[in-house]
């Protein structure tokens, strides 16, 4: 049995994205959930499966208590950091295809201000246990520091430059300016990128995603139920997760320029019966600019080492060969651990992309990236 | 230096010999007692033969730079006094890698450069590995 077209995303919802909401991640995730459920045309009591994603947002018990759900049939957690929202789509589709439940809520909330910062707290996550014991005491604390050696190695092996990273930052910001929820509201140039302060070489400030508050959620439903709901149906045609070699330590990874999504991509494309060239729009997890470039290669849009050239020559803007992060991504819209990427892809495929709508977007792709290189992707289509 | 906010290691029964070795002035690697495969960072099972028996062997401390980053932004207050500081990923000549500080002269490291491990006392209880250009 394949999961191809065995589930559909029927509802998407977001809160406002802010720096300092004065609200808990639990409340924010529940507000986004209510929006997603309303978007689908469902009642909160219709939810019979829950996958709470990473961090401080609502857990299954909160969802049951707040929505008065009398018989939740499925709950799961997907501990893959920023790959969790997309990996949760696979988990939800599997539960629906197995007949366990019909409407799975995948939800996430973040309250970075003042409490739940990611950059200084990742070592408390179990996936970072090895790093926490052997690298943190030496001063390697945050994702920027742990991922920078991957980018440096890529530059050394393939001639990738900070100009390539800047191109991603600038294009993503251009998209954010078209999105009403974006936190980053000022245009930036290549020069602005190069002049921004160094965080952990080669990552400058404008290579790094932000910390913020907000909630985002999606409802994944049985495809038959989806046909009768409010919005155009968006089917999950291919979905997979992939774990990199040496997932607990980037340091020990034989090829540190290769991410977990490289293993998942062939499986997801085969499931969907599609090729990278079929993709009209791609929402690619962008905790750092380099991570976008690396995934473009690992997804098969170009060969390993050709990511910089692909971005320069093919283009990742709205008029490019592969429009990427049409909402502004984690870099410039908000850091919702990639749940906002799932939301945006569904909107694009429904034709609800607003000023950033990609023309004739029928088939799209969303990725997640998390922890020390975990990956997931989903290929969706209107249908 | 003593600082209660410093993120000291929390060794497990399986990793404690590594930290004990550093205190004794030796950089130790795990060696599978069954198939002989070396591994690092310390963990319970050999991924080649699944044996849970291991011995500890001393590494030469010699290696080459595989990659690096210079951290300018101190993500924890305890590292602020050190910034900017260099972190290098080192290919040890025995095969495994490790991440550690490079005590340099301020210049950017060059991938492939030979380095050698220097153990430094962090405080009365802890010794940490660092590297210098060989």
Interface residues (C-beta under 8 A of the other chain):
Chain A: X119 X120 X123 X130 X132 X133 X134 X135 X136 X137 X138 X139 X140 X141 X142 X144 X145 X148 X149 X150 X152 X153 X156 X197 X198 X199 X200 X201 X202 X203 X249 X251 X252 X256
Chain B: X6 X7 X8 X9 X10 X11 X12 X15 X40 X41 X42 X43 X66 X67 X68 X69 X70 X71 X72 X73 X75 X76 X79 X82 X84 X85 X87 X89 X96 X97 X98 X99 X100 X101 X108 X111 X122 X126 X128 X129 X130
